[in-house]
Amino acid sequence: MERRKFLAGAAGAVGATALTGTPAEATPAMPAQPQAFGRPGRNFPKVGGDLGNTNHSNLGRITRRTVHRLGGAWHTNLEGGSTSSAQQSTAVVQDGILYVQTTQQNVFAVDGRTGAVKWRTNLGDKSTNMRGVALGEGKVFSSSGSNVVYALDQRTGAVVWQKALITADEGGSDSGCDPANGQCGGLAGTLAGAVVYFDGLLYVGMQGSTGGARGRAYALRAATGEIAWTFWSAPGPGEFGHDTWEGESWRTGGAVPWIHPAIDPELGLVYWTFSGPYPRTDGSSRGGDNLFANSIVALDAKTGRRRWHFQSVHHDIWDMDNVMAPVLVDLRIGGKPRKVVVYGSKVGMYHILDRRTGEAVHGMTERPVPQEVRQKTAATQPFPGGEPFVPQEPRIDKATRPVPFYETGGLYTPHWDRPVIIFPGAGGGADWSHLSFNPHTGWIYVGYGLINSGFSNARDGRVNTSRPLGEYFAGGIAAVDPVTNTPVWTKDGEWSLAHGNGILTTAGRVMFQGGPDGVLHAMDDTNGEGLWSFQTGAGVHTSPISYEIGGEQYIAVFAGGNGLPYPDIPKGDHLWAFKLGGTVAPAPAPVPPSKRNDVRSAPVTGTAANNTVTIGRVWDAAKGAPGATENTVAQNAMSPQHLTIPAGTTVTFVNPAGNASAHAAVSFFDDEFDTGVLMPGRSWSHTFGKPGTYFYNDAIYPQNTGKIVVT
């Protein structure tokens, strides 16, 4: 199928991609010109700060010289101190009132000076990944896990109207929906992301790509909830891009917009990013480029008509969806002003595109990539001019050191039935953390993760995007100059900062970001040097914000943890505000998450397991014994997977006679033991002399992983 370039809608072509370009001539980084959509000051009226998602505040009372005096102004537990749910919602502020939604489906209005709750409205009990409310026309707009969009009275929280979305009657016969069961594309999907308000319309996204939902982006009339338009991101018959989907694969195509868009009021365009296709890591049934998966699409804000698009990954099989909140920036490149949109964090490099046309301002080259004919892989992938801000293959000297015995490769290395470790992985170089554009430095700031993924096509029960057990997690911050699309500096740290760990920059030249350990940091925007920190009590996976009341500048953040990438991130419901001279003390520090992808199965004592590990079998907890059949694909095919023993114990590793395959158990990364290859019916023993935690995996089937804790 023909490669789709920067093609326009019916109005005609507005630009063409340079497939063999070189980076544009660049001048030194300089502050952008004033944005048409403004930047927040006294108010912080939307997630991302402004319509361009720049996450920058013009407030400057808190500076590098005064930030050490920052302290808690107030602290509120919105859900009574609950630690059962993670929180991903970033607060917004108007006229001194904060508005925020919890995973428990409650929307709150909170006094920005005192933290007192002014009103609370419940939207049901079915949770979803909502990441923020919108304000406009005297209303607060939100959506629920029941796929209903709500308009609430901004003063009282009373429901003004509600509108159900993702219904079986959307789009007629070409919608991919089955009216008999109410399913759309095999899975109804759920609403997700922050709601955005602009000029009488609401923009609402959805999730469900991993289960076969057919993606769509909505615009609703803010006054009534009536659907103004729907953009189907897996095009149906007769729609542009339909021929990039093999057969009927478009019906379950995925390509969902689970992060909020950016809007340019001057151009009248909405910039929305769409996730990968379905099936996520098996491309054998969906030949073609699969538009508009892995794409940014510029849509007419009033009609939803496509103006242009750019696909950053063709025929994705790596969950490299590049779904992010695009950032709109006005730059001067080669002496000429350019209005650009910044897109593409998950591959570890940015695609910087002209907002009017989609043209790559630093050039774009389609490079040949490794092939796997069974996956129907694309022959080439696009690479922008400039440099990536993270490595694009696993490295021994970083947390991306791969777990042994997996096949490994760099970006776009294909897989089939055996898991292949690549980096950036499913967690992406920067995934969905909100970026910040700082007009004082002219740089884009982003948190990134250093996390490998082991991909397979999910056949025979394999985990399709597993993070290999026992691997290390880490990450850091990058400052990227969009004028050249190159990193100015990167700063590796101990935590992955790629999953909602948004960055706020301010006119005071201080940047703020929180981490999975619950610590909120203030840093120098020139080099990332730490200036102040505060323990919030739960992982921070939302963006800090800033606002002003009575001449006093506040920083606020909602700390509530997250489900990824650390399953044991401390959760909570802590809404904090800070000011100079604040006296509210930090929260008690929670137990930080593990820095390795831990084995989390229940421990089994050496006595209960007869000091024996049976390789290639899954532990039967009910019987307290290894399972009866061989398993070569499960991550927990070690019996028991989590063994605890005292120092001095001898453990026997057994490949039972009933197994058909050879197996081997080898510890990593400490070289404690190696059984060698054990044919069926053979065993090997090792005495553990010192306390510690020892991860090991099967050298033949490396995803089979266990852990031995020696006390």
C-alpha positions in Angstrom: 0.0 0.0 0.0 1.2 3.5 -0.8 3.0 5.4 2.0 0.8 8.3 3.1 2.7 11.6 3.4 1.5 14.9 4.8 -1.7 14.7 2.8 -4.4 17.4 3.1 -8.1 16.9 3.2 -10.4 17.6 0.3 -9.4 21.3 0.2 -6.1 20.2 -1.4 -2.5 19.5 -0.5 -0.9 21.8 2.1 2.5 20.3 2.3 4.7 17.3 1.4 7.1 15.4 3.5 10.8 15.6 2.7 11.7 11.9 2.8 15.4 12.6 2.3 15.9 15.9 4.2 18.6 17.4 6.3 18.0 19.4 9.5 17.0 23.0 8.9 19.5 25.7 9.4 19.2 26.7 13.1 20.0 29.8 15.1 20.8 29.6 18.8 17.8 29.0 21.1 15.9 32.1 21.9 12.6 32.9 23.7 9.5 32.3 21.6 7.3 35.1 20.4 4.1 35.6 22.5 1.6 32.8 21.9 -1.8 33.6 20.5 -3.4 31.5 23.2 -1.6 33.1 26.1 0.0 31.6 29.2 -1.4 31.2 32.7 -0.7 33.7 35.4 -3.2 34.3 38.2 -5.3 31.4 36.9 -4.2 28.0 35.6 -7.4 27.4 33.6 -6.7 24.0 31.9 -4.6 20.9 32.0 -1.4 21.9 30.3 -1.9 25.5 31.4 -3.0 26.9 28.1 -4.4 25.7 24.8 -0.9 25.0 23.6 -0.1 22.7 26.6 3.1 24.7 27.4 2.9 24.0 31.1 4.5 27.3 31.9 3.4 29.9 34.4 4.1 33.7 34.1 4.2 34.0 37.9 7.6 34.8 39.2 7.5 35.5 42.9 8.9 32.1 43.7 12.5 32.3 42.4 15.7 30.4 42.6 16.7 32.6 45.5 13.4 32.3 47.4 12.3 28.7 46.7 14.1 27.4 49.8 11.4 29.2 51.8 8.6 27.2 50.2 6.4 25.2 52.6 3.0 23.7 52.8 0.2 26.2 52.6 -2.5 23.6 53.1 -3.1 19.9 52.5 -6.4 18.1 51.9 -7.2 14.4 51.6 -9.9 14.5 49.0 -11.1 10.9 49.5 -10.6 10.7 53.3 -7.1 9.4 53.1 -7.9 6.4 50.9 -4.9 4.5 49.5 -6.9 2.1 47.3 -6.7 4.1 44.0 -4.1 5.8 41.9 -4.7 9.4 40.8 -3.8 10.9 37.5 -5.9 14.1 37.4 -4.1 17.4 37.2 -5.9 20.3 38.9 -7.0 23.5 37.2 -7.6 26.9 38.8 -9.9 29.8 38.2 -10.4 32.8 40.5 -8.8 31.1 43.4 -10.7 27.9 43.2 -9.1 24.5 42.3 -11.1 22.0 40.3 -10.0 18.3 40.3 -11.5 14.9 39.7 -10.5 11.7 41.6 -10.4 8.2 40.3 -13.3 7.5 42.7 -15.3 9.6 40.2 -15.8 12.6 42.4 -15.3 16.2 41.1 -14.2 18.7 43.7 -14.1 22.5 44.0 -11.5 23.5 46.6 -10.6 26.9 48.0 -7.1 27.7 46.7 -6.2 29.7 49.9 -7.3 27.3 52.6 -7.9 23.9 51.0 -11.5 23.8 52.1 -13.8 21.8 49.9 -16.5 24.1 48.5 -18.5 21.3 46.7 -18.2 17.7 45.7 -20.2 15.9 42.9 -20.1 12.2 42.3 -20.3 10.9 38.7 -20.7 7.2 39.5 -18.5 4.4 40.7 -16.9 3.0 37.4 -13.4 4.5 37.3 -11.4 5.4 34.2 -8.2 7.2 33.4 -9.5 10.8 33.6 -6.7 13.2 33.8 -8.4 16.6 34.4 -11.6 18.7 34.0 -12.3 21.6 31.7 -13.7 25.1 32.6 -15.9 27.2 30.4 -19.2 29.1 30.2 -19.6 28.9 33.9 -19.4 25.1 33.9 -17.0 22.4 34.9 -16.8 19.6 32.3 -15.8 16.1 33.1 -16.5 12.5 32.1 -17.0 9.3 33.9 -16.1 5.6 33.6 -19.6 5.0 32.5 -18.8 6.9 29.3 -20.9 9.9 30.2 -19.7 13.5 29.8 -21.0 15.9 32.5 -21.5 19.6 32.7 -21.6 20.9 36.2 -22.5 24.3 37.5 -19.1 25.9 38.4 -20.6 27.6 41.5 -22.5 24.6 43.0 -21.4 21.4 41.3 -25.0 20.7 40.2 -25.4 18.7 37.0 -26.4 20.9 34.1 -26.5 18.2 31.4 -25.0 14.8 30.7 -24.3 13.0 27.5 -23.5 9.3 26.9 -20.8 8.5 24.4 -19.2 5.4 22.8 -22.7 4.0 22.0 -23.7 1.4 19.5 -25.7 3.9 17.3 -22.7 6.1 16.5 -21.7 6.4 12.9 -24.2 4.1 11.3 -23.2 0.9 9.4 -19.6 2.0 9.0 -18.9 2.7 12.6 -17.6 -0.7 13.5 -20.3 -1.0 16.2 -22.7 -3.9 16.7 -26.1 -2.5 17.7 -27.1 -6.0 19.0 -24.6 -5.9 21.8 -23.6 -2.3 22.1 -20.0 -3.1 21.3 -17.9 -0.9 19.0 -15.0 -2.6 17.4 -15.1 -5.6 19.7 -14.8 -3.5 22.8 -16.9 -0.5 23.9 -13.8 1.3 25.2 -14.0 4.0 27.8 -13.6 7.8 27.9 -10.2 8.9 29.0 -7.8 11.9 29.2 -8.5 15.5 30.2 -11.5 17.3 28.7 -10.6 20.5 26.8 -12.9 23.5 26.3 -12.5 26.0 23.4 -14.9 28.5 21.8 -18.1 26.7 22.7 -16.9 23.1 22.1 -15.6 20.3 24.3 -13.0 17.9 23.1 -13.2 14.4 24.6 -11.0 11.4 24.0 -11.1 7.7 24.8 -9.1 4.5 25.5 -9.4 0.8 24.7 -6.8 0.2 22.0 -5.5 -2.9 23.8 -8.8 -4.6 23.5 -9.9 -3.7 20.0 -12.0 -0.6 20.4 -12.2 1.5 17.2 -10.9 4.9 18.1 -12.7 8.2 17.8 -12.3 11.7 19.0 -15.3 13.8 19.9 -16.3 17.5 19.9 -19.4 18.3 21.9 -21.4 21.6 22.1 -20.6 23.0 25.6 -24.1 24.5 26.0 -26.0 21.2 25.5 -23.7 18.2 25.2 -24.8 17.6 21.6 -22.2 15.9 19.4 -20.8 18.5 17.0 -18.5 16.0 15.2 -16.7 12.7 15.5 -13.4 11.8 13.9 -12.9 8.1 13.4 -9.2 7.3 13.7 -9.5 3.9 12.1 -11.2 5.0 8.8 -14.2 3.1 7.5 -15.1 2.4 3.8 -14.9 5.5 1.7 -12.9 7.5 4.2 -9.4 8.7 3.7 -6.9 6.1 5.0 -9.3 3.2 4.9 -7.0 1.4 2.3 -4.2 1.3 4.9 -6.0 -1.4 6.8 -6.1 -4.9 5.5 -9.5 -6.5 5.2 -11.9 -5.8 8.1 -9.1 -5.0 10.5 -10.2 -1.3 10.7 -13.3 -2.4 12.7 -11.1 -3.3 15.7 -8.3 -0.9 14.8 -7.6 0.8 18.1 -5.9 4.1 17.3 -7.6 5.8 20.3 -6.9 9.3 21.6 -6.3 8.8 25.3 -4.5 12.2 26.0 -6.0 15.6 25.5 -5.2 17.7 22.3 -3.7 21.1 21.8 -5.6 23.9 20.0 -4.4 26.8 17.9 -7.1 29.5 18.0 -5.5 31.6 15.3 -5.4 28.7 12.8 -8.6 27.1 14.1 -6.9 23.7 14.4 -7.0 20.9 17.0 -3.9 18.7 17.2 -4.8 15.3 18.5 -2.5 12.2 18.9 -3.7 8.6 18.4 -2.4 5.4 19.9 -1.2 2.2 18.2 -3.3 -0.3 16.3 -4.9 -3.5 17.5 -3.8 -6.2 17.9 -1.1 -4.3 19.7 2.0 -6.4 19.0 0.8 -8.8 16.2 0.6 -7.1 12.8 0.0 -10.3 10.8 -3.8 -9.6 10.4 -3.7 -5.9 9.7 -1.3 -5.3 6.8 -0.7 -1.7 5.8 0.4 1.5 7.5 -2.8 1.5 9.7 -3.7 5.2 9.6 -4.3 7.1 11.8 -2.7 4.9 14.5 0.6 6.4 15.8 -0.3 9.7 14.2 -0.9 13.3 15.0 -3.8 14.7 13.1 -4.6 18.4 12.6 -8.4 18.7 12.6 -10.6 21.7 11.9 -11.7 22.8 15.3 -15.3 23.5 14.2 -15.9 20.6 11.8 -13.5 17.8 12.6 -12.3 17.8 9.0 -8.7 16.6 8.6 -6.3 19.3 7.4 -3.1 17.2 7.6 -1.6 14.3 9.5 1.8 12.8 10.2 2.4 9.1 11.2 5.4 8.7 13.4 5.4 4.8 13.3 4.1 2.9 10.4 2.3 -0.4 11.1 3.3 -0.4 14.8 4.0 -3.7 16.5 5.8 -2.3 19.5 3.2 -0.2 21.4 5.2 2.8 20.3 2.1 4.9 20.0 3.5 8.4 20.8 0.3 9.5 22.5 1.1 12.7 24.2 -0.3 16.2 24.8 1.2 18.0 21.8 2.9 21.3 22.6 2.5 24.4 20.4 5.5 26.7 20.2 6.4 29.8 18.2 10.1 29.7 17.2 12.6 31.5 15.1 14.5 29.0 12.9 17.0 30.1 10.3 16.0 33.7 10.9 12.4 33.0 10.1 9.4 32.7 12.5 7.8 29.2 12.6 4.7 28.1 14.3 5.4 24.4 15.3 3.8 21.5 17.1 6.1 19.2 19.2 5.1 15.5 19.0 6.5 12.0 19.5 8.0 11.4 23.0 7.6 7.6 23.1 10.3 6.9 20.6 12.7 9.0 22.5 12.9 11.8 19.9 10.6 14.6 18.8 9.0 15.3 15.5 8.7 19.1 15.2 6.2 20.0 12.6 4.8 23.1 11.0 1.4 23.8 12.6 -0.1 24.9 9.3 1.1 22.2 7.0 2.6 19.3 9.0 6.0 19.8 7.3 8.9 18.6 9.3 10.9 21.8 10.1 14.1 19.9 10.6 13.7 17.4 7.8 12.5 13.8 7.9 14.1 10.7 6.5 12.4 7.4 5.8 15.1 4.8 6.8 15.0 1.1 6.1 14.4 -0.9 9.2 14.7 -4.7 10.1 12.0 -6.8 8.7 9.8 -9.8 9.8 7.6 -10.9 6.9 5.1 -12.7 9.2 4.5 -9.4 11.0 4.0 -7.5 7.6 6.4 -4.9 8.9 6.7 -1.5 7.2 9.9 -1.3 5.0 10.9 2.1 6.4 10.2 4.3 9.5 10.5 8.1 9.7 13.5 9.7 11.5 13.5 13.5 12.2 16.4 15.8 11.8 18.1 16.3 15.2 19.0 13.9 17.9 17.1 11.6 20.3 17.1 12.6 24.0 17.5 9.0 25.3 19.3 6.0 23.9 17.4 4.0 21.3 18.7 0.6 22.2 19.5 -1.2 25.5 22.8 -0.2 27.1 24.8 -2.0 29.7 25.8 1.2 31.5 22.2 2.3 32.2 19.1 0.8 33.8 18.4 -0.5 30.3 20.9 -3.3 30.8 18.8 -6.3 29.4 17.9 -9.3 31.4 20.1 -12.2 30.0 19.0 -14.7 27.3 16.4 -12.5 25.7 16.9 -11.5 22.1 17.7 -7.8 22.1 17.7 -4.9 19.6 17.3 -1.2 19.1 14.3 0.8 18.0 12.1 -1.1 15.5 13.7 -4.5 16.0 10.8 -6.9 15.0 9.7 -9.9 17.0 7.5 -13.0 16.4 7.1 -15.8 18.9 10.1 -15.3 21.1 10.2 -12.2 23.3 12.7 -9.5 22.1 13.9 -6.7 24.5 14.1 -3.3 22.9 14.4 0.2 24.2 12.6 2.5 24.3 10.0 0.0 25.3 6.2 0.1 25.9 6.8 2.6 28.6 8.5 4.8 26.1 11.3 7.2 26.3 8.9 9.8 27.7 5.5 8.2 27.3 2.6 10.5 28.5 4.3 12.9 30.9 3.3 16.4 30.2 6.1 18.5 28.7 6.9 22.2 29.5 8.1 24.9 27.1 10.0 27.6 28.9 10.1 30.9 26.9 13.0 32.1 29.0 15.4 29.3 27.9 13.5 28.4 24.7 13.7 24.7 25.7 11.3 21.8 26.0 11.6 19.9 29.3 10.4 16.3 29.7 10.7 13.4 32.1 11.8 10.1 30.6 11.9 6.5 31.7 14.7 4.0 31.2 12.6 0.8 31.0 13.0 -2.1 28.6 10.1 -4.2 27.2 10.1 -7.7 26.0 7.9 -7.9 23.0 6.3 -10.9 21.3 3.1 -11.3 19.2 1.1 -12.7 22.1 0.6 -16.2 20.5 0.6 -19.3 22.6 -0.2 -17.3 25.8 3.0 -15.2 25.8 2.9 -11.8 27.5 3.0 -9.4 24.6 4.5 -6.3 26.2 6.1 -7.7 29.3 8.6 -5.8 31.3 11.1 -8.6 32.0 11.0 -9.5 35.6 14.2 -8.6 37.5 15.1 -5.7 35.2 16.0 -2.3 36.7 13.9 0.8 36.4 15.2 4.4 36.2 14.8 7.6 34.3 15.5 11.3 34.3 14.9 14.7 32.8 15.9 16.1 29.4 16.0 19.7 28.2 15.6 19.8 24.4 16.2 22.8 22.1 13.3 22.7 19.6 15.2 25.1 17.3 17.7 22.3 16.6 15.7 19.3 18.0 18.7 18.3 20.0 19.1 17.8 23.8 20.8 20.6 25.6 21.3 18.4 28.7 19.9 15.2 30.1 20.0 14.2 33.7 19.6 10.5 34.6 18.1 9.8 38.0 16.8 6.9 40.2 13.2 7.0 39.1 11.3 6.6 35.8 9.6 9.9 35.1 7.7 9.0 32.0 4.2 8.2 33.3 2.4 11.4 34.1 5.3 13.0 35.9 4.6 16.4 34.3 7.0 19.4 34.5 5.9 23.0 35.3 8.3 25.9 34.5 7.8 29.4 35.9 8.8 33.0 35.3 10.8 32.7 38.5 13.2 30.4 36.6 12.2 27.4 38.8 10.8 24.1 37.4 8.8 21.6 39.4 8.3 17.9 39.0 7.2 15.0 41.3 8.3 11.4 41.4 7.1 7.9 42.2 8.5 8.1 45.7 6.2 11.0 46.5 8.8 13.7 46.5 8.1 17.0 44.7 11.2 18.7 43.5 12.0 22.3 42.6 15.0 22.7 40.2 17.0 25.3 38.4 15.6 25.6 34.8 19.1 26.1 33.4 20.6 22.8 34.5 18.1 20.7 36.5 20.0 21.3 39.8 17.9 20.5 42.8 16.8 23.6 44.9 14.1 22.3 47.2 12.1 19.1 47.8 9.0 18.1 49.8 7.4 14.7 50.6 3.7 14.6 49.5 2.9 11.2 50.9 2.1 9.4 47.6 3.6 9.1 44.1 3.3 12.2 42.0 2.0 11.3 38.6 0.3 14.6 37.7 1.6 18.0 36.7 2.3 20.7 39.3 0.5 23.9 38.7 0.8 27.6 39.8 -1.8 30.2 40.6 -2.1 33.5 42.5 -4.4 34.8 45.2 -4.1 38.3 46.7 -0.6 38.7 45.3 0.6 35.4 46.8 2.0 32.8 44.4 1.0 29.2 45.1 2.3 25.8 43.7 -0.2 23.0 43.9 -0.1 19.3 43.0 -2.3 16.2 43.4 -0.3 13.3 44.6 -2.0 9.9 44.4 0.3 7.4 42.7 -0.1 5.4 39.5 -0.3 1.9 38.2 2.7 2.1 36.0 5.6 1.5 35.7 6.0 0.5 39.3 3.1 -1.7 40.5 3.9 -0.8 44.1 3.9 3.0 43.8 2.4 4.5 47.0 -1.2 5.6 46.3 -3.3 8.2 48.0 -5.5 11.3 47.6 -3.2 14.2 48.7 -4.0 17.6 47.3 -1.2 20.0 48.3 -0.6 23.7 47.9 2.6 25.5 48.8 3.7 29.1 49.3 6.6 31.0 50.6 6.6 30.8 54.3 4.1 27.9 54.4 4.2 26.0 57.6 2.3 22.7 56.9 4.8 19.9 57.4 5.6 17.2 54.8 3.7 13.9 54.9 5.3 10.8 56.3 7.4 9.2 53.6 5.7 6.1 52.2 7.6 2.9 51.3 9.1 3.7 48.0 8.5 1.4 45.0 11.0 -1.2 44.1 13.6 -0.1 41.6 13.5 -3.5 39.9 10.5 -5.2 38.2 9.9 -7.4 41.2 8.5 -10.9 41.4 5.3 -10.3 43.3 3.9 -13.8 43.8 3.4 -14.9 47.3 6.5 -16.3 49.0 6.8 -20.0 49.6 9.2 -21.3 52.3 12.0 -23.7 51.5 10.4 -26.2 53.9 7.1 -26.0 52.1 8.8 -26.6 48.7 11.2 -29.2 50.0 14.0 -26.8 49.1 13.3 -27.5 45.5 12.6 -25.4 42.4 10.9 -27.2 39.5 11.7 -25.5 36.2 9.1 -25.0 33.5 6.1 -25.5 35.9 3.7 -23.0 37.4 3.2 -23.3 41.2 -0.2 -24.7 42.2 -0.9 -22.6 45.4 -4.0 -24.7 46.3 -2.0 -27.9 46.3 1.2 -26.4 47.5 3.1 -28.2 44.7 4.3 -27.6 41.2 1.7 -27.8 38.4 1.3 -31.0 36.5 2.1 -29.7 33.0 5.1 -28.0 31.4 4.8 -24.3 30.6 7.4 -22.6 28.4 5.7 -19.2 28.0 4.6 -17.9 31.4 6.7 -15.5 33.4 5.9 -17.5 36.5 6.9 -20.9 35.2 9.2 -21.6 38.2 7.8 -23.6 41.1 7.7 -21.8 43.4 8.5 -18.5 41.7 9.3 -16.8 45.0 11.2 -19.0 47.4 12.4 -17.9 50.9 15.2 -19.8 52.7 17.7 -19.2 55.5 21.4 -18.8 54.6 23.2 -22.1 54.3 20.3 -23.8 52.6 20.9 -26.1 49.6 18.3 -25.7 46.9 17.8 -28.3 44.1 16.7 -27.2 40.7 14.8 -29.9 38.8 13.7 -30.3 35.2 11.1 -33.1 35.7 11.1 -36.1 33.5 7.6 -35.2 32.4 8.8 -32.0 30.6 9.5 -32.2 26.9 12.1 -29.4 26.7 15.5 -28.7 28.1 15.7 -25.9 30.7 18.3 -24.0 32.7 18.2 -21.7 35.7 20.8 -18.9 35.8 21.0 -16.0 38.3 21.4 -12.4 37.1 23.0 -9.8 37.5 25.0 -11.3 40.4 26.5 -14.6 39.0 25.4 -16.5 42.0 24.5 -19.8 40.3 24.2 -21.5 36.9 22.6 -24.9 36.5 23.8 -25.4 33.0 21.4 -27.0 30.6 19.2 -29.6 32.3 17.6 -32.2 30.1 14.2 -33.7 31.3 14.8 -35.8 34.4 18.0 -34.0 35.4 18.7 -31.8 38.5 21.4 -29.6 40.0 22.0 -28.2 43.5 23.4 -25.0 45.0 24.1 -23.9 48.6 23.2 -20.2 49.3 25.8 -18.9 51.7 24.9 -15.2 52.2 21.7 -13.3 52.6 20.3 -11.4 49.6 17.8 -11.5 46.8 18.6 -13.5 43.8 16.7 -13.2 40.5 17.2 -15.9 37.9 15.6 -17.0 34.7 15.5 -19.9 32.2 18.3 -19.7 29.7 16.1 -21.5 27.2 12.8 -19.7 27.8 14.0 -16.4 29.4 10.7 -15.0 30.3 10.3 -17.8 32.9 11.7 -16.0 36.0 12.0 -16.6 39.7 13.3 -15.1 42.8 15.1 -16.6 45.8 15.3 -14.5 49.0 17.9 -15.7 51.4 17.6 -14.4 55.0 
